């Protein structure tokens, strides 16, 4: 039996988490790409056969990334020198043409098997990569979440096989065509969420020989990998505070993993020294951004928080109220994922605002019947949606909705303390992204939203509305009030 040890380091959903910070109650410097790079460099010196992979969502989440539209992120990631990277949904945030530009400046390969230029049946990205290491051949391919289709669905040329069944067939297509006796290890890089990874693993035929799924998107923190259909499944949370590490023993005769150890490694300055060159490079971006965005906007009465996208939050309430005030709307729906920080304030600078709310989308108002409004809330509040893969919302202070998890029913919906009438019409405001994907996220079609002639674009820049709202007020208060209530 000929075996070889490999060390596979993996990250996902880094979201522009470039900078180290001191966590509350501790003196250790934690996270940041300079420390992460220091650890990766250290492992590359200590171990013989090291691979570093990233399972999507390098882009978006920091002011540095927003300011440079991902170019800074790709340049910084070049320093980390990943061996292979898969696409996440946020790689499309600046548009498909810009993604193709970012791919050209990346010094690392990007793989994806199921994103196509539909008319020509050509894949948009390199569908697979074989890395030769220590006399062994390791095949990588990538699968993307259906959320990518939400980001680019206005581009009729682009299509994707997006269901898990379709995705599994694409994996089969790659392995059938390119996996031969020389391939010793097959690794699938995904960005579909941990629960979907487990479902996907069940669909993969043993003959395809997939050994491992390294995923992202759901920001799942694990104590140990899952094992489904004899396939190891792992991901590494979110940000740069930790990194996943597999130490595996691969058998050349059976092309399989015969032993493994997995760890989620906390990244701090007790573990490794920061990569000074990368630290200096990141600082060059930070200095320019800080100089441009250091202007103070306002002061809150206390720190406002947004700990989870699935629940009502004090920061989410403030943003929903600001937009509802501008739109003069009965209902304001703000995508919880649009709010990219866990806390903000009491002092708020322009930098804080853009870091918190980087998506400069439009806001539009529509008029719909009470029965359709109830249909929307019944859909977005269902328990199945309130997970790390669902699309959740923050709402304005006129709204109170109560949902029963046991019966899976909307119990009540009031606007301004008055129960919503099925036949009465109400105004509802939302971001352009959610209008474009209303059927998927809200269970209501664009046609239904536009049936009334009263639809109106309120603003082409939600970010500017929020900036003006904050800069014209001081000592702002906001708290969780029970706008969205779940009972069992």
N, C-alpha and C positions, 0 to 999 in steps of 0.2 A: 504493500500500500504506500503510494507516494502522496504525502500530505504537505501542506504549506500553511503557515500562519499569516493572516492578513488583519490589519487594523483599519476599520472603516469608521471615520468620523463623519457625523452628519448634523446639519442645521436645517431649519425651515422657519418661515415666517419671521425673518429678522426685521423686516419693516423699517429699514433705515436706523436701527438701534446702534448708532455709531459710538456713543460716548459712555464711559464708565461713570458710576455714581456710588456714593456711600449710602447704603441702605439704612433705614431708620433703626436706631438702637445698636448699630455696629460700626466698627472702624474700618472694616475691610472695603477696599475698592472693588466693585462688582460689575461684571459685564463690560460691554464696549468691545468694538472690533479690534482695538489694539491689543487688549488682553487675550481676546479669542485667538488672534493671529499668533500671539506669543505662545499660547498653549499648543496650537497646531504645529508651529515650528519646532517646539520641544518634542512633541510626539514623533514628528518626522525624523528627528535626530536619534531618538531612543529606539524606534522600531524600524524594522527593515522594509516592510511592505505596507505602506500607508496610503489610503485613499480618503479624500475629503469631498463630500457631495452635499448639495443644497437642494432641498425639495420645494422650491418656489417661494414667492413673495419676499424677494430681497427688497423690492421697490415699495415706496409709500410708507408714511408713518412718522417722518421727521421733517422739520423745516428745511434742513439741508437738501434732502431728497426733493421736496416740492420746489424749492428755488431753482434747482438745476435739472428738474424734470427727469430724475433718475440717472443722469449722466454721472453725477458725483458718486452715486451708489455703485454703478458698474466699475468706475475707475478705482474705487476703494476695494471692491470685491476682487479686482484684478490682483491686488496685493495679497489677498488670502489664497489665491491660485487654486480654486477648487478644480478637481479632476473632471467633474461633470455636474451640470445644473439642470433642473427641470423647471418648466414654466409654472407660475401660480397665477391666480386671477388678477392680482394687482400689477403684474408686469404689463397689463393692457391698459392701465389707468390713464396713460398719456396718449393713447390711441395706437392703432395697429401700425401705421407707418413709422411712428416713433420707436415702437418696440423693435422693428426691423433695423432701425438705425442703432439702437442700443446693442443689438446682437452683433453688429459689425465692430463695435468698439470693445466688446468683451474678449478677453484673452483666454476664455474657457469655453468648452463646447456646451451648447444648450440642446437638450433632446426633448422631443415630443412626438408621440406616435399617432394621435387622433385628432389633430387640427389640420384641416384641409382647405386648399383653394378649390372650391366645389366644382366650378365649371371645368377645370382641367384635371380634377382628381389627383392633385399634387399636394403632398404634405408641405406645410408652411415651414417646418423646422426639420432638422436632422432627426430621423425617426429612431435611431439607435446608435450606440457607440460601443466598440469593443476595445477595452483597455488591456494591454499585455503587461503583465506584472510577474516577475520572478518565474517566467516560463509558463504561467497560467493565463488563460484568456477569460476576461470578465465582461459580460454583455450587460449594458444598461439601456433601458428605454423609459419613456415618460408618459404619464396620463394626466390630463387636466380635468378640473371640476367643470360642471355645466355652467358655473357662474361666468366663465369666459364668454360664453355665448351671450350672456346678458350685456357684457361690456361692449361687444362688437356686433350685436345683432343688426345694427343698421347697415352693416357692410354685407351686401347680398352675395359677394364673392366667397365669403368665408363660411365654412361649415365645420361641424365637429360631430364625431360619433360620441354622444354625450351620456347615454344611459350606461349603467354598469355592465349590462349585457353586451352593448356595443363595444364598450371599452375592453371588456375581456376578449372579444373577438379580435380586436386590434392587437392586443398582446399576443394572442395566438398567431396572428398573421406575421408578426415580427419574429417570433420564435420559430415558427414553421419554416420561414424563409432564410433566417440567418443563424439559428442555433444549430451547430453541428457537433461532431464528437470532440472538437477542439475547445468548445466553450465549457469552462469548468464551473462557472458561477453566473447566475442570471439574477439581476437586481432590477426591480421596478421602482422608479421614483414617481410618486404620485402627489397630487394636490387636490384630494377629494374628501378629506376628513377621515378620522380614525375609524368611525363606525362603518363608513363606506368602504374603507380599505378591507375590513374584515369580510364584508359582503362580496367584494371583488375577489378576494382570495378563494372563496367558496366556488366561484364560477370558473376558476382557472383549471385547466386539465393538467393532471400530473405529468402527462407526456410533454407538456410545454416546458417543464423544468424550471419554473420560477422558484428561486430559493428564498427571496427576501423582498419585502415591500418596505421602503423607507418613505414615509408620507409627510403631509403637512395640511394646512388649512384650518383644522379644528383646534389648533393650539393645545393639544392634549399633552398633559404631563403624565408620564408612566413610571411605575415602580419596576415593571419588567415588560418585555415585549409580549405581544399576543402571538399565539401560534395557531393558524387556521389552515387546514388542508396541507399540513406539513410546511407552511410558509411562515417565516418569522416576520412580524409586523411591528414597526416602531416609528415614533417621531419624537421631537425634542422640544415640546412646549412652544414658546414664542420669544422672540428677541434674542439677545446675545448673552444673557445671563447664564446660559448652560449650553452644553453640546452633548449629543448622543455619541456613544462609543461602543462599537462592536469589535471584540477580539475573536476571530473565528479561525477554525482549522478546516481547510478544504481538502477533500480527497480527489486526487487527479483521476483515479480509476472510475469512481462512481459519479464524478462531477456533482458532489453534494457537500453540505456542511456537516461534519461529523462531531464537532464540538464548538461551543460558543460561550462567550460571556458578554453581557451588555450592561452598560452603566450610563446614567445621566449625570454628567460631570458638571458641577457648579463652577463657573468661571469667576475667579477673583485673584487678587494679587498675592495670595498665599500659594496659589497653584502655579502661576507662571509670571514671568516678567513681561511687561507690555512691549510690543513691537514698536520701537522708538521711531523708526522711519514711517510706519503707518500712523502713529500718533501725531507726528508732525504734519503729515499729509492731511489728515482729518482736521487738524487745527487750522490749516490754511483755509478750508471751507468755512469752518465755524466762525473764524474772525470776520470774514466778509459778511456772513449772514447776521451775526450779532450786531455789527455796525449798522446794518440796514434796518433791522427790526427791533431795536432796543426801546423804541418809544413806548411809554406807559399809556395804557388805554383807560383803566379804571381800577377800582378796588372793590372786592367783594367783602361782605361782612364776615365770611368765613370761607375756608376751602370748600369748593364744590367737588363732588366726586362722581365718577362713572365707572364703578368697579366691574360691572358685568353688562353686556349688551342685552341680556334676556330680561332684565328687571327695570322698573322705573328708577331713575337716578336724579339727584339734585342738579347735576350739570346738564343732563338731558332735558329736564324740565325748563331750565333757563333758556336753552337754545330753542326749544319748541315754542315757548312763550314769546321770545323775540321775533321769530318768524310769523307767528299767528298775529302778533300786533301789527306787523308790516302788511300782512296779507288781508287783514280784517276778515279772517276766516273762522267758521265755526269749529273746524277740526284741522289741526296741523299734524301731519305725520313726518317725523324726522327719523331717517334710518339710523338706528343705534350704532351701526358700524361706521357711520360718517364721523363719529366722535372718537378720535384716535388716542385720547389720553385717559388715564384713570382718575386724575384729579387736576384742578386748576385753581389758582388764586392763593391767598387773598389778593395779592398784587397781580395784575394782568397786563402783560406787554403785548405788542403786536406779534412778537415771536410766539408767545404763548397761544394766542388765538389761532394763528395759522398752523401751528403744530397740532392743536386740538382739532381744528376743522379745516383740513387741507383741500377738500373737494369743493372747487368753485363752480357749483352747479347752478342751474336755474331753479326758480320756484314758480309753479303755476297753480291756479285755483280753478276748481271745477264745481259743478252743482249736480248733486245726485240725490236720489230719494232715500228716505229713512231705511227702507228695506234693504237697499244696496249698501248703505252705511253699516248696518248690522251684519250684513254678509262679509264685509271687509274685516270687522273686528272679530267675528267668529273665526275667521281664517287666520289672522295674524296672532291671535291669542291662544290658539290651540297648543296643547302641550307638545305635540310632535314638532312644532315650529320653534319652541323655546329650547333649542340646543345650540351647540357651538357651530352647527351648519345651517341654521335657519336665518331668516331675515326678520329682525325684530325692530320695534319702533318706540320712540318717545313721543308723547302727545302734550298738547297745550292744556292750560288750567280750566278751560270750559268743560273738558271731557272727563267723565268718570265711567269706566267700563268694568263690569264684574263678570268673571268667567269661572265656571265650575269644572275643575279638572276631572272630577269623578264621572260626571255625566257628559263631559265634553261638549258643553253648551254655554252660549253667552246668556248670562242670567239677566243682566240689565245694561243699558247704555243710555246715559243722560248727557245733554248739552246744556250747560248753565243750570243744572239741577232739574231740568225738565226732561222727562222720558222722551226718547226719540220716537216720533210717529212714523209708521211705515209709509204713509202717503205724503208727508211733508218733505220739502226739499231743503238740503243743507249744503253749505259750501265746505269743500275739503281742499287743502293745499298740500302739495308734495314736491319733492325734488324731481328734476327731469329724469334722473336714472330710474326712479320708481314708477314714473309714468311709462317710460319705455318698456318696463318689465312688469306692468301692472297685473297681467294675467297670471304670471308666475308667483309674484310676491303678495298680491292683494286679492286675488280671486275675482278680479273684475277687469274686463277688457278695456282697451283704449277707446273703442267705439262707444261703450257704455259711459265712460267718463266724458266723452265729447258730445253725447246726445243733447244735452242742454246747450243753448247758444251762449251761455254765460261764462264759458271758460275764458281764462285770461292769464297771460304771462305776467306775473307780479314783478319779477326781477330776473335779470340775466346773471346776477352775481349774488348768491346767498351769502358768500363770504363778506362782501361789502355791506350788506344789510346788517350782519352781525357786528361788524366793526363799528358802524355808526350807532347801533343800539347801545353797545358797551361804552363807547367814548362819550356819549351824552348822559351817562348816569354814573352815580357813585354810590358806594355802600349798598350794592345790590344784594338782595337776599333771594334764596331759592332753597327749597327742601322737598323731600319726598312726601307727597300728600295723599297717596292712595288713588291716583288717577287710573292706574291699571291694577286691578285687584284679582288675585287668583285664590279660589277656595277649594277645599277638598272635603 
